[in-house]
């Protein structure tokens, strides 16, 4: 974990909504599947670029998996587990 405050799943959901899935419902939960809501490989790449710029944390090619980008909880865990 980083020395800064962890990023919450809800923050991740808002960032996903702002960058790649603007039509996510307001009640989209931390465990709801981004892919079932329309996230595709191009969206993942847009999201990676945004996250790397926003949080100054590099997403490695080996981390580009459906499991890591499945929902707000898994993506928050990925971002929070990276050193700044």
PDB file with one MODEL, atoms N, CA, C and O in Angstrom:
MODEL        1
ATOM      1  N   UNK A   1       0.834  -1.185   0.000  1.00  0.00           N
ATOM      2  CA  UNK A   1       0.000   0.000   0.000  1.00  0.00           C
ATOM      3  C   UNK A   1       0.878   1.248   0.000  1.00  0.00           C
ATOM      4  O   UNK A   1       2.011   1.235   0.482  1.00  0.00           O
ATOM      5  N   UNK A   2       0.347   2.283  -0.531  1.00  0.00           N
ATOM      6  CA  UNK A   2       1.097   3.527  -0.580  1.00  0.00           C
ATOM      7  C   UNK A   2       0.902   4.306   0.716  1.00  0.00           C
ATOM      8  O   UNK A   2       0.024   3.998   1.522  1.00  0.00           O
ATOM      9  N   UNK A   3       1.732   5.309   0.891  1.00  0.00           N
ATOM     10  CA  UNK A   3       1.626   6.139   2.088  1.00  0.00           C
ATOM     11  C   UNK A   3       0.430   7.085   1.999  1.00  0.00           C
ATOM     12  O   UNK A   3      -0.036   7.593   3.018  1.00  0.00           O
ATOM     13  N   UNK A   4      -0.061   7.320   0.802  1.00  0.00           N
ATOM     14  CA  UNK A   4      -1.227   8.187   0.635  1.00  0.00           C
ATOM     15  C   UNK A   4      -2.495   7.380   0.865  1.00  0.00           C
ATOM     16  O   UNK A   4      -2.464   6.153   0.953  1.00  0.00           O
ATOM     17  N   UNK A   5      -3.605   8.090   0.958  1.00  0.00           N
ATOM     18  CA  UNK A   5      -4.892   7.428   1.188  1.00  0.00           C
ATOM     19  C   UNK A   5      -5.224   6.497   0.027  1.00  0.00           C
ATOM     20  O   UNK A   5      -4.966   6.807  -1.136  1.00  0.00           O
ATOM     21  N   UNK A   6      -5.798   5.361   0.369  1.00  0.00           N
ATOM     22  CA  UNK A   6      -6.213   4.416  -0.658  1.00  0.00           C
ATOM     23  C   UNK A   6      -7.361   4.991  -1.476  1.00  0.00           C
ATOM     24  O   UNK A   6      -8.166   5.782  -0.986  1.00  0.00           O
ATOM     25  N   UNK A   7      -7.412   4.579  -2.712  1.00  0.00           N
ATOM     26  CA  UNK A   7      -8.477   4.979  -3.625  1.00  0.00           C
ATOM     27  C   UNK A   7      -9.623   3.996  -3.453  1.00  0.00           C
ATOM     28  O   UNK A   7      -9.418   2.784  -3.524  1.00  0.00           O
ATOM     29  N   UNK A   8     -10.811   4.502  -3.231  1.00  0.00           N
ATOM     30  CA  UNK A   8     -11.961   3.632  -2.973  1.00  0.00           C
ATOM     31  C   UNK A   8     -12.545   3.086  -4.275  1.00  0.00           C
ATOM     32  O   UNK A   8     -12.368   3.682  -5.338  1.00  0.00           O
ATOM     33  N   UNK A   9     -13.242   1.949  -4.188  1.00  0.00           N
ATOM     34  CA  UNK A   9     -13.949   1.438  -5.367  1.00  0.00           C
ATOM     35  C   UNK A   9     -14.920   2.461  -5.946  1.00  0.00           C
ATOM     36  O   UNK A   9     -15.072   2.543  -7.165  1.00  0.00           O
ATOM     37  N   UNK A  10     -15.575   3.238  -5.096  1.00  0.00           N
ATOM     38  CA  UNK A  10     -16.508   4.251  -5.600  1.00  0.00           C
ATOM     39  C   UNK A  10     -15.791   5.340  -6.390  1.00  0.00           C
ATOM     40  O   UNK A  10     -16.329   5.848  -7.374  1.00  0.00           O
ATOM     41  N   UNK A  11     -14.587   5.699  -5.970  1.00  0.00           N
ATOM     42  CA  UNK A  11     -13.793   6.665  -6.732  1.00  0.00           C
ATOM     43  C   UNK A  11     -13.436   6.091  -8.094  1.00  0.00           C
ATOM     44  O   UNK A  11     -13.504   6.789  -9.106  1.00  0.00           O
ATOM     45  N   UNK A  12     -13.056   4.817  -8.117  1.00  0.00           N
ATOM     46  CA  UNK A  12     -12.741   4.149  -9.383  1.00  0.00           C
ATOM     47  C   UNK A  12     -13.959   4.145 -10.295  1.00  0.00           C
ATOM     48  O   UNK A  12     -13.838   4.420 -11.489  1.00  0.00           O
ATOM     49  N   UNK A  13     -15.124   3.838  -9.751  1.00  0.00           N
ATOM     50  CA  UNK A  13     -16.352   3.819 -10.557  1.00  0.00           C
ATOM     51  C   UNK A  13     -16.598   5.192 -11.171  1.00  0.00           C
ATOM     52  O   UNK A  13     -16.954   5.289 -12.345  1.00  0.00           O
ATOM     53  N   UNK A  14     -16.414   6.245 -10.396  1.00  0.00           N
ATOM     54  CA  UNK A  14     -16.610   7.601 -10.928  1.00  0.00           C
ATOM     55  C   UNK A  14     -15.611   7.904 -12.040  1.00  0.00           C
ATOM     56  O   UNK A  14     -15.964   8.533 -13.038  1.00  0.00           O
ATOM     57  N   UNK A  15     -14.371   7.461 -11.875  1.00  0.00           N
ATOM     58  CA  UNK A  15     -13.358   7.682 -12.906  1.00  0.00           C
ATOM     59  C   UNK A  15     -13.687   6.904 -14.176  1.00  0.00           C
ATOM     60  O   UNK A  15     -13.501   7.410 -15.283  1.00  0.00           O
ATOM     61  N   UNK A  16     -14.173   5.680 -14.017  1.00  0.00           N
ATOM     62  CA  UNK A  16     -14.589   4.884 -15.180  1.00  0.00           C
ATOM     63  C   UNK A  16     -15.748   5.580 -15.882  1.00  0.00           C
ATOM     64  O   UNK A  16     -15.785   5.652 -17.110  1.00  0.00           O
ATOM     65  N   UNK A  17     -16.677   6.082 -15.113  1.00  0.00           N
ATOM     66  CA  UNK A  17     -17.828   6.802 -15.681  1.00  0.00           C
ATOM     67  C   UNK A  17     -17.355   8.042 -16.456  1.00  0.00           C
ATOM     68  O   UNK A  17     -17.860   8.326 -17.542  1.00  0.00           O
ATOM     69  N   UNK A  18     -16.401   8.766 -15.904  1.00  0.00           N
ATOM     70  CA  UNK A  18     -15.891   9.985 -16.545  1.00  0.00           C
ATOM     71  C   UNK A  18     -15.096   9.700 -17.811  1.00  0.00           C
ATOM     72  O   UNK A  18     -15.112  10.501 -18.746  1.00  0.00           O
ATOM     73  N   UNK A  19     -14.399   8.563 -17.851  1.00  0.00           N
ATOM     74  CA  UNK A  19     -13.468   8.317 -18.950  1.00  0.00           C
ATOM     75  C   UNK A  19     -13.996   7.401 -20.039  1.00  0.00           C
ATOM     76  O   UNK A  19     -13.791   7.689 -21.218  1.00  0.00           O
ATOM     77  N   UNK A  20     -14.664   6.314 -19.695  1.00  0.00           N
ATOM     78  CA  UNK A  20     -15.010   5.328 -20.735  1.00  0.00           C
ATOM     79  C   UNK A  20     -16.448   4.834 -20.724  1.00  0.00           C
ATOM     80  O   UNK A  20     -16.929   4.375 -21.759  1.00  0.00           O
ATOM     81  N   UNK A  21     -17.148   4.905 -19.615  1.00  0.00           N
ATOM     82  CA  UNK A  21     -18.522   4.392 -19.550  1.00  0.00           C
ATOM     83  C   UNK A  21     -19.449   5.452 -18.949  1.00  0.00           C
ATOM     84  O   UNK A  21     -19.880   5.314 -17.804  1.00  0.00           O
ATOM     85  N   UNK A  22     -19.755   6.494 -19.699  1.00  0.00           N
ATOM     86  CA  UNK A  22     -20.554   7.593 -19.147  1.00  0.00           C
ATOM     87  C   UNK A  22     -21.983   7.205 -18.770  1.00  0.00           C
ATOM     88  O   UNK A  22     -22.637   7.927 -18.018  1.00  0.00           O
ATOM     89  N   UNK A  23     -22.472   6.086 -19.276  1.00  0.00           N
ATOM     90  CA  UNK A  23     -23.853   5.685 -19.003  1.00  0.00           C
ATOM     91  C   UNK A  23     -24.002   4.709 -17.838  1.00  0.00           C
ATOM     92  O   UNK A  23     -25.064   4.110 -17.670  1.00  0.00           O
ATOM     93  N   UNK A  24     -22.949   4.539 -17.029  1.00  0.00           N
ATOM     94  CA  UNK A  24     -23.089   3.674 -15.854  1.00  0.00           C
ATOM     95  C   UNK A  24     -24.189   4.231 -14.962  1.00  0.00           C
ATOM     96  O   UNK A  24     -24.246   5.440 -14.733  1.00  0.00           O
ATOM     97  N   UNK A  25     -25.064   3.366 -14.456  1.00  0.00           N
ATOM     98  CA  UNK A  25     -26.134   3.860 -13.585  1.00  0.00           C
ATOM     99  C   UNK A  25     -25.577   4.436 -12.279  1.00  0.00           C
ATOM    100  O   UNK A  25     -24.489   4.067 -11.835  1.00  0.00           O
ATOM    101  N   UNK A  26     -26.332   5.331 -11.687  1.00  0.00           N
ATOM    102  CA  UNK A  26     -25.912   5.977 -10.439  1.00  0.00           C
ATOM    103  C   UNK A  26     -25.702   4.965  -9.323  1.00  0.00           C
ATOM    104  O   UNK A  26     -24.874   5.182  -8.438  1.00  0.00           O
ATOM    105  N   UNK A  27     -26.447   3.857  -9.354  1.00  0.00           N
ATOM    106  CA  UNK A  27     -26.342   2.853  -8.292  1.00  0.00           C
ATOM    107  C   UNK A  27     -25.395   1.708  -8.659  1.00  0.00           C
ATOM    108  O   UNK A  27     -25.499   0.620  -8.092  1.00  0.00           O
ATOM    109  N   UNK A  28     -24.479   1.935  -9.596  1.00  0.00           N
ATOM    110  CA  UNK A  28     -23.515   0.917 -10.008  1.00  0.00           C
ATOM    111  C   UNK A  28     -22.635   0.577  -8.812  1.00  0.00           C
ATOM    112  O   UNK A  28     -21.950   1.453  -8.283  1.00  0.00           O
ATOM    113  N   UNK A  29     -22.642  -0.675  -8.382  1.00  0.00           N
ATOM    114  CA  UNK A  29     -21.933  -1.087  -7.176  1.00  0.00           C
ATOM    115  C   UNK A  29     -20.495  -1.486  -7.406  1.00  0.00           C
ATOM    116  O   UNK A  29     -20.071  -1.709  -8.540  1.00  0.00           O
ATOM    117  N   UNK A  30     -19.747  -1.576  -6.322  1.00  0.00           N
ATOM    118  CA  UNK A  30     -18.320  -1.889  -6.368  1.00  0.00           C
ATOM    119  C   UNK A  30     -18.029  -3.261  -6.952  1.00  0.00           C
ATOM    120  O   UNK A  30     -16.937  -3.492  -7.471  1.00  0.00           O
ATOM    121  N   UNK A  31     -19.000  -4.185  -6.876  1.00  0.00           N
ATOM    122  CA  UNK A  31     -18.798  -5.533  -7.398  1.00  0.00           C
ATOM    123  C   UNK A  31     -19.446  -5.744  -8.764  1.00  0.00           C
ATOM    124  O   UNK A  31     -19.333  -6.826  -9.339  1.00  0.00           O
ATOM    125  N   UNK A  32     -20.123  -4.723  -9.287  1.00  0.00           N
ATOM    126  CA  UNK A  32     -20.766  -4.837 -10.601  1.00  0.00           C
ATOM    127  C   UNK A  32     -19.690  -4.899 -11.688  1.00  0.00           C
ATOM    128  O   UNK A  32     -18.655  -4.240 -11.587  1.00  0.00           O
ATOM    129  N   UNK A  33     -19.943  -5.682 -12.710  1.00  0.00           N
ATOM    130  CA  UNK A  33     -18.963  -5.980 -13.753  1.00  0.00           C
ATOM    131  C   UNK A  33     -18.916  -4.880 -14.817  1.00  0.00           C
ATOM    132  O   UNK A  33     -19.916  -4.606 -15.481  1.00  0.00           O
ATOM    133  N   UNK A  34     -17.748  -4.257 -14.972  1.00  0.00           N
ATOM    134  CA  UNK A  34     -17.577  -3.230 -16.002  1.00  0.00           C
ATOM    135  C   UNK A  34     -17.757  -3.811 -17.404  1.00  0.00           C
ATOM    136  O   UNK A  34     -18.320  -3.153 -18.279  1.00  0.00           O
ATOM    137  N   UNK A  35     -17.282  -5.038 -17.620  1.00  0.00           N
ATOM    138  CA  UNK A  35     -17.364  -5.644 -18.949  1.00  0.00           C
ATOM    139  C   UNK A  35     -18.808  -5.928 -19.344  1.00  0.00           C
ATOM    140  O   UNK A  35     -19.179  -5.764 -20.506  1.00  0.00           O
ATOM    141  N   UNK A  36     -19.613  -6.347 -18.395  1.00  0.00           N
ATOM    142  CA  UNK A  36     -21.032  -6.568 -18.680  1.00  0.00           C
ATOM    143  C   UNK A  36     -21.747  -5.251 -18.962  1.00  0.00           C
ATOM    144  O   UNK A  36     -22.835  -5.244 -19.538  1.00  0.00           O
ATOM    145  N   UNK A  37     -21.144  -4.146 -18.560  1.00  0.00           N
ATOM    146  CA  UNK A  37     -21.728  -2.821 -18.783  1.00  0.00           C
ATOM    147  C   UNK A  37     -21.149  -2.126 -20.008  1.00  0.00           C
ATOM    148  O   UNK A  37     -21.449  -0.960 -20.263  1.00  0.00           O
ATOM    149  N   UNK A  38     -20.320  -2.837 -20.766  1.00  0.00           N
ATOM    150  CA  UNK A  38     -19.831  -2.297 -22.027  1.00  0.00           C
ATOM    151  C   UNK A  38     -18.345  -2.018 -22.128  1.00  0.00           C
ATOM    152  O   UNK A  38     -17.882  -1.590 -23.185  1.00  0.00           O
ATOM    153  N   UNK A  39     -17.577  -2.243 -21.065  1.00  0.00           N
ATOM    154  CA  UNK A  39     -16.136  -2.017 -21.160  1.00  0.00           C
ATOM    155  C   UNK A  39     -15.542  -3.031 -22.127  1.00  0.00           C
ATOM    156  O   UNK A  39     -15.834  -4.224 -22.047  1.00  0.00           O
ATOM    157  N   UNK A  40     -14.701  -2.546 -23.045  1.00  0.00           N
ATOM    158  CA  UNK A  40     -14.025  -3.428 -23.989  1.00  0.00           C
ATOM    159  C   UNK A  40     -12.523  -3.145 -23.942  1.00  0.00           C
ATOM    160  O   UNK A  40     -12.062  -2.339 -23.135  1.00  0.00           O
ATOM    161  N   UNK A  41     -11.767  -3.813 -24.812  1.00  0.00           N
ATOM    162  CA  UNK A  41     -10.310  -3.680 -24.766  1.00  0.00           C
ATOM    163  C   UNK A  41      -9.850  -2.248 -25.037  1.00  0.00           C
ATOM    164  O   UNK A  41      -8.882  -1.788 -24.431  1.00  0.00           O
ATOM    165  N   UNK A  42     -10.520  -1.551 -25.925  1.00  0.00           N
ATOM    166  CA  UNK A  42     -10.159  -0.152 -26.177  1.00  0.00           C
ATOM    167  C   UNK A  42     -10.434   0.707 -24.940  1.00  0.00           C
ATOM    168  O   UNK A  42      -9.650   1.597 -24.609  1.00  0.00           O
ATOM    169  N   UNK A  43     -11.538   0.438 -24.268  1.00  0.00           N
ATOM    170  CA  UNK A  43     -11.859   1.153 -23.041  1.00  0.00           C
ATOM    171  C   UNK A  43     -10.839   0.884 -21.952  1.00  0.00           C
ATOM    172  O   UNK A  43     -10.473   1.787 -21.200  1.00  0.00           O
ATOM    173  N   UNK A  44     -10.377  -0.361 -21.867  1.00  0.00           N
ATOM    174  CA  UNK A  44      -9.351  -0.706 -20.881  1.00  0.00           C
ATOM    175  C   UNK A  44      -8.091   0.111 -21.146  1.00  0.00           C
ATOM    176  O   UNK A  44      -7.489   0.643 -20.214  1.00  0.00           O
ATOM    177  N   UNK A  45      -7.692   0.212 -22.410  1.00  0.00           N
ATOM    178  CA  UNK A  45      -6.479   0.965 -22.726  1.00  0.00           C
ATOM    179  C   UNK A  45      -6.646   2.454 -22.417  1.00  0.00           C
ATOM    180  O   UNK A  45      -5.714   3.088 -21.921  1.00  0.00           O
ATOM    181  N   UNK A  46      -7.817   3.014 -22.702  1.00  0.00           N
ATOM    182  CA  UNK A  46      -8.075   4.412 -22.343  1.00  0.00           C
ATOM    183  C   UNK A  46      -8.003   4.591 -20.830  1.00  0.00           C
ATOM    184  O   UNK A  46      -7.446   5.569 -20.330  1.00  0.00           O
ATOM    185  N   UNK A  47      -8.569   3.642 -20.126  1.00  0.00           N
ATOM    186  CA  UNK A  47      -8.576   3.691 -18.670  1.00  0.00           C
ATOM    187  C   UNK A  47      -7.163   3.574 -18.109  1.00  0.00           C
ATOM    188  O   UNK A  47      -6.810   4.285 -17.167  1.00  0.00           O
ATOM    189  N   UNK A  48      -6.357   2.690 -18.674  1.00  0.00           N
ATOM    190  CA  UNK A  48      -4.967   2.537 -18.240  1.00  0.00           C
ATOM    191  C   UNK A  48      -4.215   3.859 -18.400  1.00  0.00           C
ATOM    192  O   UNK A  48      -3.530   4.303 -17.478  1.00  0.00           O
ATOM    193  N   UNK A  49      -4.342   4.479 -19.561  1.00  0.00           N
ATOM    194  CA  UNK A  49      -3.649   5.755 -19.792  1.00  0.00           C
ATOM    195  C   UNK A  49      -4.111   6.814 -18.793  1.00  0.00           C
ATOM    196  O   UNK A  49      -3.298   7.575 -18.268  1.00  0.00           O
ATOM    197  N   UNK A  50      -5.401   6.859 -18.538  1.00  0.00           N
ATOM    198  CA  UNK A  50      -5.937   7.830 -17.589  1.00  0.00           C
ATOM    199  C   UNK A  50      -5.414   7.562 -16.177  1.00  0.00           C
ATOM    200  O   UNK A  50      -4.970   8.485 -15.495  1.00  0.00           O
ATOM    201  N   UNK A  51      -5.465   6.304 -15.737  1.00  0.00           N
ATOM    202  CA  UNK A  51      -5.016   5.960 -14.383  1.00  0.00           C
ATOM    203  C   UNK A  51      -3.530   6.243 -14.206  1.00  0.00           C
ATOM    204  O   UNK A  51      -3.111   6.758 -13.169  1.00  0.00           O
ATOM    205  N   UNK A  52      -2.727   5.904 -15.229  1.00  0.00           N
ATOM    206  CA  UNK A  52      -1.290   6.153 -15.130  1.00  0.00           C
ATOM    207  C   UNK A  52      -1.003   7.644 -15.002  1.00  0.00           C
ATOM    208  O   UNK A  52      -0.139   8.050 -14.225  1.00  0.00           O
ATOM    209  N   UNK A  53      -1.718   8.446 -15.755  1.00  0.00           N
ATOM    210  CA  UNK A  53      -1.511   9.893 -15.682  1.00  0.00           C
ATOM    211  C   UNK A  53      -2.038  10.468 -14.370  1.00  0.00           C
ATOM    212  O   UNK A  53      -1.369  11.282 -13.734  1.00  0.00           O
ATOM    213  N   UNK A  54      -3.212  10.055 -13.975  1.00  0.00           N
ATOM    214  CA  UNK A  54      -3.874  10.616 -12.783  1.00  0.00           C
ATOM    215  C   UNK A  54      -3.144  10.254 -11.490  1.00  0.00           C
ATOM    216  O   UNK A  54      -2.991  11.094 -10.603  1.00  0.00           O
ATOM    217  N   UNK A  55      -2.692   8.989 -11.386  1.00  0.00           N
ATOM    218  CA  UNK A  55      -2.107   8.515 -10.133  1.00  0.00           C
ATOM    219  C   UNK A  55      -0.603   8.285 -10.208  1.00  0.00           C
ATOM    220  O   UNK A  55       0.001   7.860  -9.223  1.00  0.00           O
ATOM    221  N   UNK A  56       0.007   8.553 -11.347  1.00  0.00           N
ATOM    222  CA  UNK A  56       1.455   8.362 -11.539  1.00  0.00           C
ATOM    223  C   UNK A  56       1.891   6.953 -11.151  1.00  0.00           C
ATOM    224  O   UNK A  56       2.913   6.758 -10.493  1.00  0.00           O
ATOM    225  N   UNK A  57       1.093   5.981 -11.571  1.00  0.00           N
ATOM    226  CA  UNK A  57       1.400   4.579 -11.295  1.00  0.00           C
ATOM    227  C   UNK A  57       1.321   3.808 -12.601  1.00  0.00           C
ATOM    228  O   UNK A  57       0.318   3.887 -13.310  1.00  0.00           O
ATOM    229  N   UNK A  58       2.368   3.065 -12.923  1.00  0.00           N
ATOM    230  CA  UNK A  58       2.442   2.323 -14.179  1.00  0.00           C
ATOM    231  C   UNK A  58       1.702   1.006 -14.061  1.00  0.00           C
ATOM    232  O   UNK A  58       1.913   0.245 -13.117  1.00  0.00           O
ATOM    233  N   UNK A  59       0.834   0.743 -15.024  1.00  0.00           N
ATOM    234  CA  UNK A  59       0.165  -0.551 -15.120  1.00  0.00           C
ATOM    235  C   UNK A  59       0.998  -1.403 -16.070  1.00  0.00           C
ATOM    236  O   UNK A  59       1.173  -1.053 -17.237  1.00  0.00           O
ATOM    237  N   UNK A  60       1.505  -2.511 -15.569  1.00  0.00           N
ATOM    238  CA  UNK A  60       2.362  -3.389 -16.358  1.00  0.00           C
ATOM    239  C   UNK A  60       1.523  -4.240 -17.311  1.00  0.00           C
ATOM    240  O   UNK A  60       0.362  -4.532 -17.023  1.00  0.00           O
ATOM    241  N   UNK A  61       2.103  -4.638 -18.442  1.00  0.00           N
ATOM    242  CA  UNK A  61       1.366  -5.491 -19.379  1.00  0.00           C
ATOM    243  C   UNK A  61       0.823  -6.769 -18.731  1.00  0.00           C
ATOM    244  O   UNK A  61      -0.253  -7.243 -19.098  1.00  0.00           O
ATOM    245  N   UNK A  62       1.553  -7.316 -17.785  1.00  0.00           N
ATOM    246  CA  UNK A  62       1.092  -8.537 -17.111  1.00  0.00           C
ATOM    247  C   UNK A  62      -0.126  -8.290 -16.228  1.00  0.00           C
ATOM    248  O   UNK A  62      -0.794  -9.239 -15.816  1.00  0.00           O
ATOM    249  N   UNK A  63      -0.421  -7.027 -15.932  1.00  0.00           N
ATOM    250  CA  UNK A  63      -1.572  -6.681 -15.094  1.00  0.00           C
ATOM    251  C   UNK A  63      -2.827  -6.381 -15.912  1.00  0.00           C
ATOM    252  O   UNK A  63      -3.893  -6.126 -15.352  1.00  0.00           O
ATOM    253  N   UNK A  64      -2.696  -6.414 -17.235  1.00  0.00           N
ATOM    254  CA  UNK A  64      -3.829  -6.135 -18.119  1.00  0.00           C
ATOM    255  C   UNK A  64      -4.685  -7.385 -18.272  1.00  0.00           C
ATOM    256  O   UNK A  64      -4.677  -8.041 -19.314  1.00  0.00           O
ATOM    257  N   UNK A  65      -5.413  -7.694 -17.227  1.00  0.00           N
ATOM    258  CA  UNK A  65      -6.273  -8.876 -17.244  1.00  0.00           C
ATOM    259  C   UNK A  65      -7.705  -8.485 -16.920  1.00  0.00           C
ATOM    260  O   UNK A  65      -7.964  -7.481 -16.257  1.00  0.00           O
ATOM    261  N   UNK A  66      -8.614  -9.298 -17.401  1.00  0.00           N
ATOM    262  CA  UNK A  66     -10.032  -9.075 -17.108  1.00  0.00           C
ATOM    263  C   UNK A  66     -10.263  -9.079 -15.596  1.00  0.00           C
ATOM    264  O   UNK A  66     -11.083  -8.314 -15.089  1.00  0.00           O
ATOM    265  N   UNK A  67      -9.547  -9.931 -14.888  1.00  0.00           N
ATOM    266  CA  UNK A  67      -9.716 -10.031 -13.432  1.00  0.00           C
ATOM    267  C   UNK A  67      -9.384  -8.704 -12.737  1.00  0.00           C
ATOM    268  O   UNK A  67     -10.080  -8.311 -11.801  1.00  0.00           O
ATOM    269  N   UNK A  68      -8.339  -8.016 -13.178  1.00  0.00           N
ATOM    270  CA  UNK A  68      -7.941  -6.752 -12.549  1.00  0.00           C
ATOM    271  C   UNK A  68      -8.867  -5.592 -12.885  1.00  0.00           C
ATOM    272  O   UNK A  68      -8.988  -4.646 -12.106  1.00  0.00           O
ATOM    273  N   UNK A  69      -9.520  -5.660 -14.039  1.00  0.00           N
ATOM    274  CA  UNK A  69     -10.368  -4.559 -14.504  1.00  0.00           C
ATOM    275  C   UNK A  69     -11.852  -4.900 -14.433  1.00  0.00           C
ATOM    276  O   UNK A  69     -12.674  -4.189 -15.010  1.00  0.00           O
ATOM    277  N   UNK A  70     -12.206  -5.970 -13.737  1.00  0.00           N
ATOM    278  CA  UNK A  70     -13.580  -6.477 -13.705  1.00  0.00           C
ATOM    279  C   UNK A  70     -14.558  -5.523 -13.042  1.00  0.00           C
ATOM    280  O   UNK A  70     -15.661  -5.320 -13.550  1.00  0.00           O
ATOM    281  N   UNK A  71     -14.169  -4.929 -11.909  1.00  0.00           N
ATOM    282  CA  UNK A  71     -15.105  -4.059 -11.185  1.00  0.00           C
ATOM    283  C   UNK A  71     -14.342  -3.016 -10.361  1.00  0.00           C
ATOM    284  O   UNK A  71     -13.112  -2.984 -10.361  1.00  0.00           O
ATOM    285  N   UNK A  72     -15.088  -2.179  -9.673  1.00  0.00           N
ATOM    286  CA  UNK A  72     -14.468  -1.120  -8.882  1.00  0.00           C
ATOM    287  C   UNK A  72     -13.541  -1.641  -7.801  1.00  0.00           C
ATOM    288  O   UNK A  72     -12.499  -1.045  -7.528  1.00  0.00           O
ATOM    289  N   UNK A  73     -13.917  -2.749  -7.187  1.00  0.00           N
ATOM    290  CA  UNK A  73     -13.093  -3.314  -6.109  1.00  0.00           C
ATOM    291  C   UNK A  73     -11.768  -3.855  -6.628  1.00  0.00           C
ATOM    292  O   UNK A  73     -10.718  -3.593  -6.042  1.00  0.00           O
ATOM    293  N   UNK A  74     -11.812  -4.612  -7.730  1.00  0.00           N
ATOM    294  CA  UNK A  74     -10.576  -5.205  -8.246  1.00  0.00           C
ATOM    295  C   UNK A  74      -9.647  -4.140  -8.815  1.00  0.00           C
ATOM    296  O   UNK A  74      -8.428  -4.236  -8.675  1.00  0.00           O
ATOM    297  N   UNK A  75     -10.217  -3.136  -9.451  1.00  0.00           N
ATOM    298  CA  UNK A  75      -9.388  -2.078 -10.026  1.00  0.00           C
ATOM    299  C   UNK A  75      -8.805  -1.183  -8.931  1.00  0.00           C
ATOM    300  O   UNK A  75      -7.663  -0.736  -9.044  1.00  0.00           O
ATOM    301  N   UNK A  76      -9.567  -0.920  -7.887  1.00  0.00           N
ATOM    302  CA  UNK A  76      -9.037  -0.156  -6.750  1.00  0.00           C
ATOM    303  C   UNK A  76      -7.893  -0.922  -6.092  1.00  0.00           C
ATOM    304  O   UNK A  76      -6.884  -0.326  -5.716  1.00  0.00           O
ATOM    305  N   UNK A  77      -8.043  -2.234  -5.952  1.00  0.00           N
ATOM    306  CA  UNK A  77      -6.977  -3.048  -5.359  1.00  0.00           C
ATOM    307  C   UNK A  77      -5.710  -2.984  -6.207  1.00  0.00           C
ATOM    308  O   UNK A  77      -4.606  -2.904  -5.670  1.00  0.00           O
ATOM    309  N   UNK A  78      -5.866  -3.018  -7.523  1.00  0.00           N
ATOM    310  CA  UNK A  78      -4.707  -2.917  -8.412  1.00  0.00           C
ATOM    311  C   UNK A  78      -4.008  -1.570  -8.224  1.00  0.00           C
ATOM    312  O   UNK A  78      -2.794  -1.524  -8.021  1.00  0.00           O
ATOM    313  N   UNK A  79      -4.759  -0.485  -8.290  1.00  0.00           N
ATOM    314  CA  UNK A  79      -4.172   0.855  -8.165  1.00  0.00           C
ATOM    315  C   UNK A  79      -3.559   1.048  -6.779  1.00  0.00           C
ATOM    316  O   UNK A  79      -2.462   1.594  -6.659  1.00  0.00           O
ATOM    317  N   UNK A  80      -4.248   0.609  -5.745  1.00  0.00           N
ATOM    318  CA  UNK A  80      -3.745   0.788  -4.379  1.00  0.00           C
ATOM    319  C   UNK A  80      -2.511  -0.050  -4.097  1.00  0.00           C
ATOM    320  O   UNK A  80      -1.714   0.298  -3.226  1.00  0.00           O
ATOM    321  N   UNK A  81      -2.341  -1.141  -4.814  1.00  0.00           N
ATOM    322  CA  UNK A  81      -1.197  -2.013  -4.593  1.00  0.00           C
ATOM    323  C   UNK A  81       0.064  -1.575  -5.314  1.00  0.00           C
ATOM    324  O   UNK A  81       1.106  -2.216  -5.178  1.00  0.00           O
ATOM    325  N   UNK A  82      -0.012  -0.499  -6.076  1.00  0.00           N
ATOM    326  CA  UNK A  82       1.123  -0.036  -6.859  1.00  0.00           C
ATOM    327  C   UNK A  82       1.852   1.089  -6.136  1.00  0.00           C
ATOM    328  O   UNK A  82       1.230   1.956  -5.523  1.00  0.00           O
ATOM    329  N   UNK A  83       3.158   1.063  -6.217  1.00  0.00           N
ATOM    330  CA  UNK A  83       3.959   2.151  -5.650  1.00  0.00           C
ATOM    331  C   UNK A  83       3.850   3.375  -6.544  1.00  0.00           C
ATOM    332  O   UNK A  83       3.747   3.262  -7.766  1.00  0.00           O
ATOM    333  N   UNK A  84       3.873   4.530  -5.926  1.00  0.00           N
ATOM    334  CA  UNK A  84       3.799   5.786  -6.708  1.00  0.00           C
ATOM    335  C   UNK A  84       5.115   6.059  -7.386  1.00  0.00           C
ATOM    336  O   UNK A  84       5.253   7.062  -8.086  1.00  0.00           O
TER     337      UNK A  84
ENDMDL
END
